[in-house]
Amino acid sequence: MTLKALTVAVLGLLAISDLTAQAQTTNAPGPATAPAPDSIPAPKPAVLDVPQPPQPGQSATVATTDPDKVAEFQRRFAQGQELEQEGKLTEALAVFDGIIAEAPDAKGSLREAGLITFQQGDLARADGYFEKLHLLVPDYPGAIESLIQINQALKRDVKVAILNRQFHELYAAGKVPKPYFVRERINLDQGDQLVMTEFFDYTQNPNTVWMGERFDPTGARKRWFLLNYEPDATKALRAKDARLAQAEVFNLYEYVLKDDQPTEINIYKNYIGRPDYEKTRLDMLALLVSTPKPIYSVAVPAH
């Protein structure tokens, strides 16, 4: 890899780092203060917390156009959100569950109940809420992203693969507002968390396939790993041998951080062909517990 290529990668990813440094999660198991990899709020479901007419194949609900009943649902939903913001998750969940009991298609309550149970680590219950929301709003990115994380944690590999394909198709259709999503949150010792982010299209800048960030319980980033596609190295390799016309080059590397700013790039592994998610995940976890031994290092240019 040339210094020029590394510089381009650094500058591209620094733009992403502005989105990752400060945000706190709202859809992860474990501590409610765990960091999220971006500060772009997930869009709310298209329909607010008002029961809708049942769709074909759905059981009848308390769908209503009574303005007094609609106002009551909205008032109760706002009350649940206030309790949630105050950190009273059990009380907030009771409010949302009460709404869902009367209106199973109340999308806002399904979303908030899913987020709360996800934070509480009740993955099976969170899965139920988000599955119902996904059926009601198939193109809502927040539901799919949460379902991927839940099923990844539950080791349901087939389900993750199906959801992942659906999400990539949704992105290709222009219905996902950002080029990446959180695939997994891995709880580590001392309350730390490794947030694994997947990018939809690694052939586009910044050419990242997967990113792993270790955060402490306060949200401070401690380690920053990336598996990146290297277009220049790929082009050079293909030019050397016609038999490698379909080959791709990838590097696993880390930004060495000081005050959350990259000061050095350590390259640990070079691959001909993209490693799968599980291998990349295990490689990053191994780097967290071993003394880093880069095969190549370069200082990040001043900017």
C-alpha positions in Angstrom: 0.0 0.0 0.0 1.3 3.4 -0.9 1.4 6.4 1.5 -0.9 8.2 -0.9 -3.4 5.4 -0.7 -3.2 5.4 3.1 -3.6 9.1 3.2 -6.8 8.9 1.1 -8.2 6.2 3.4 -7.4 8.3 6.5 -9.0 11.4 5.2 -12.1 9.5 4.1 -12.5 7.7 7.4 -11.8 10.8 9.5 -15.1 12.1 8.0 -16.8 9.1 9.5 -15.1 9.5 12.8 -17.0 12.8 13.3 -20.2 10.7 13.4 -18.9 8.0 15.8 -17.2 9.8 18.6 -19.9 11.1 20.9 -23.2 9.1 20.3 -24.8 6.8 22.8 -26.7 3.7 21.8 -30.5 3.5 21.9 -30.8 0.0 20.5 -28.3 -2.2 22.2 -28.3 -4.9 24.8 -26.3 -4.2 27.9 -25.8 -0.8 29.5 -28.1 2.0 28.2 -25.0 4.2 28.0 -23.1 2.0 25.5 -21.8 3.9 22.5 -23.3 3.8 19.1 -21.1 4.1 16.0 -22.9 7.1 14.6 -24.9 10.1 15.7 -27.5 10.0 12.9 -30.8 9.2 14.7 -32.8 6.3 13.2 -35.9 7.5 11.5 -39.1 6.9 13.4 -41.7 4.6 11.8 -43.8 6.3 9.2 -46.9 6.0 11.3 -47.1 7.5 14.9 -48.5 5.6 17.7 -52.1 5.4 16.5 -53.7 2.0 15.7 -54.2 1.4 12.0 -56.8 -0.7 10.2 -55.7 -4.4 10.0 -54.0 -5.5 6.9 -54.9 -8.7 5.0 -53.9 -11.7 7.1 -53.8 -9.7 10.4 -56.2 -10.2 13.2 -58.5 -7.4 13.9 -57.3 -4.7 16.3 -58.9 -1.8 18.0 -58.4 0.4 14.9 -60.3 3.6 15.5 -60.9 7.0 14.1 -62.4 8.3 17.3 -60.4 11.5 18.0 -60.7 11.0 21.7 -59.2 7.5 21.5 -56.5 8.7 19.2 -55.6 11.5 21.6 -55.5 9.0 24.5 -53.0 6.8 22.6 -50.8 9.7 21.8 -50.9 10.9 25.4 -50.0 7.5 26.7 -47.2 7.1 24.1 -45.7 10.5 25.1 -45.9 9.5 28.8 -44.0 6.3 28.0 -41.3 8.3 26.1 -40.9 10.6 29.0 -40.4 7.7 31.4 -37.9 6.2 29.0 -35.9 9.4 28.8 -35.8 9.5 32.6 -34.3 6.1 32.6 -37.4 4.5 34.1 -37.3 1.7 31.6 -39.5 -0.8 33.4 -42.3 1.8 33.9 -42.0 2.9 30.3 -42.2 -0.6 29.0 -45.4 -1.2 31.0 -46.9 1.9 29.2 -45.9 0.7 25.8 -47.1 -2.9 26.5 -50.4 -1.5 27.6 -50.8 0.3 24.3 -49.8 -2.8 22.3 -52.3 -4.9 24.2 -55.1 -2.7 22.9 -53.5 -1.9 19.6 -51.1 -4.7 18.3 -50.2 -2.5 15.3 -49.1 0.5 17.3 -45.7 0.9 15.5 -44.2 3.5 17.8 -44.9 1.4 20.9 -43.5 -1.7 19.2 -40.3 0.2 18.4 -39.8 1.6 21.9 -40.7 -1.7 23.6 -38.1 -3.4 21.4 -35.4 -0.8 22.2 -36.1 -1.1 25.9 -36.0 -4.9 26.1 -32.9 -4.8 23.8 -31.1 -2.5 26.3 -32.2 -4.8 29.2 -30.7 -7.8 27.4 -34.0 -9.6 27.0 -33.2 -10.6 23.4 -36.0 -13.0 22.8 -38.6 -10.5 23.8 -36.9 -7.7 21.8 -36.9 -10.0 18.8 -40.7 -10.4 19.1 -41.4 -6.7 19.1 -39.1 -5.9 16.2 -40.4 -8.9 14.2 -43.9 -7.5 14.5 -42.7 -4.0 13.5 -40.7 -5.4 10.6 -43.9 -7.1 9.3 -45.9 -3.9 9.6 -43.1 -1.7 8.1 -40.9 -3.9 5.9 -38.7 -1.0 4.7 -38.0 0.5 8.1 -34.2 0.3 8.5 -34.2 0.6 12.3 -36.2 -2.6 12.7 -33.9 -4.6 10.4 -30.7 -3.2 12.0 -32.0 -4.2 15.5 -33.1 -7.6 14.3 -29.6 -8.3 12.8 -28.0 -7.4 16.1 -30.4 -9.5 18.1 -30.1 -12.6 15.9 -26.3 -12.2 15.7 -26.2 -12.2 19.5 -28.5 -15.3 19.5 -26.2 -17.0 17.0 -29.0 -17.5 14.5 -26.7 -17.4 11.5 -29.3 -18.3 8.9 -31.6 -15.6 10.1 -28.8 -13.0 10.1 -28.0 -13.9 6.5 -31.6 -13.5 5.4 -31.9 -10.1 7.2 -28.6 -9.0 5.9 -29.6 -9.7 2.3 -32.9 -7.9 2.8 -31.0 -4.9 4.2 -28.6 -4.7 1.3 -31.5 -4.9 -1.1 -33.2 -2.1 0.8 -30.0 0.0 0.5 -29.7 -0.7 -3.2 -33.3 0.6 -3.6 -32.3 3.9 -1.9 -34.3 3.3 1.2 -31.5 3.3 3.8 -30.2 6.8 4.7 -26.6 5.8 5.6 -24.0 3.6 3.9 -23.4 1.4 7.0 -25.1 -0.2 10.0 -24.2 -1.8 13.3 -24.1 -5.6 12.8 -23.1 -6.7 16.3 -22.3 -5.3 19.8 -19.9 -7.5 21.8 -19.8 -7.0 25.5 -16.2 -7.2 26.8 -14.6 -7.0 30.3 -14.8 -3.9 32.5 -18.1 -2.8 30.8 -16.4 -2.1 27.5 -18.1 -3.0 24.2 -16.8 -3.8 20.7 -19.2 -2.3 18.1 -19.0 -4.1 14.8 -20.2 -2.0 11.8 -20.8 -3.3 8.3 -20.6 -1.1 5.2 -23.0 -1.8 2.4 -20.6 -1.3 -0.5 -16.9 -1.6 0.1 -16.1 -0.6 -3.5 -17.2 2.9 -2.7 -15.2 5.4 -0.6 -14.0 4.8 2.2 -13.7 1.2 0.9 -14.5 -0.2 4.3 -15.9 -3.7 4.6 -16.2 -4.0 8.4 -15.2 -1.7 11.3 -14.6 -2.6 14.9 -14.5 0.1 17.6 -13.9 -0.6 21.3 -15.7 1.9 23.6 -15.5 2.2 27.4 -18.7 2.6 29.4 -18.5 6.4 29.1 -18.5 6.3 25.3 -14.8 7.0 24.9 -13.3 5.1 21.9 -10.2 3.1 22.9 -9.4 1.0 19.8 -10.4 1.4 16.1 -10.0 -1.5 13.6 -10.9 -1.7 10.0 -11.0 -4.2 7.2 -10.6 -2.3 4.0 -10.6 -3.1 0.3 -7.5 -1.7 -1.4 -8.4 -0.7 -5.0 -4.9 0.4 -6.0 -3.3 -2.8 -4.8 -6.0 -4.8 -6.4 -5.4 -3.1 -9.8 -1.7 -3.7 -9.5 -2.1 -7.4 -8.6 -4.5 -8.0 -11.5 -2.0 -6.4 -13.9 0.7 -8.8 -12.9 -1.2 -12.0 -13.7 -4.2 -12.5 -16.0 -5.2 -15.5 -13.8 -5.9 -13.0 -11.0 -8.3 -10.9 -13.0 -11.0 -11.4 -10.3 -8.7 -11.1 -7.3 -9.3 -8.4 -4.6 -6.8 -7.2 -2.0 -7.9 -6.3 1.6 -6.0 -5.1 4.6 -6.8 -5.4 8.3 -5.5 -2.4 10.1 -5.8 -0.2 13.2 -5.8 3.5 13.8 -3.6 4.1 16.8 -5.5 6.8 18.8 -4.4 9.7 20.9 -7.2 11.9 22.3 -9.5 10.0 19.8 -7.4 11.2 16.8 -5.5 8.7 14.6 -1.7 9.2 14.9 -0.5 6.0 13.2 -1.8 3.2 11.0 -0.8 -0.3 11.9 -1.4 -3.0 9.2 -1.8 -6.4 10.7 -2.9 -8.7 7.9 -3.1 -8.7 4.1 -5.6 -10.9 2.3 -6.1 -11.9 -1.3 -9.9 -12.3 -1.3 -12.3 -10.9 1.3 -12.3 -12.8 4.6 -15.8 -13.5 5.9 -17.4 -11.6 8.8 -16.7 -14.3 11.5 -13.0 -14.5 10.6 -12.7 -10.7 10.7 -14.6 -10.5 14.0 -12.3 -13.1 15.6 -9.2 -11.4 14.2 -10.2 -8.1 15.8 -11.0 -9.8 19.1 -7.6 -11.5 19.1 -5.9 -8.1 18.5 -7.7 -6.7 21.6 -6.0 -9.3 23.9 -2.6 -9.6 22.2 0.4 -7.3 21.9 0.0 -5.6 18.5 2.6 -6.8 15.9 2.0 -4.9 12.7 3.5 -6.0 9.5 3.7 -2.4 8.4 3.2 1.0 10.1 3.0 4.5 8.9 2.3 7.8 10.6 -0.9 9.6 9.8 0.0 12.8 7.9 -0.7 16.1 9.6 -3.8 17.9 8.4 
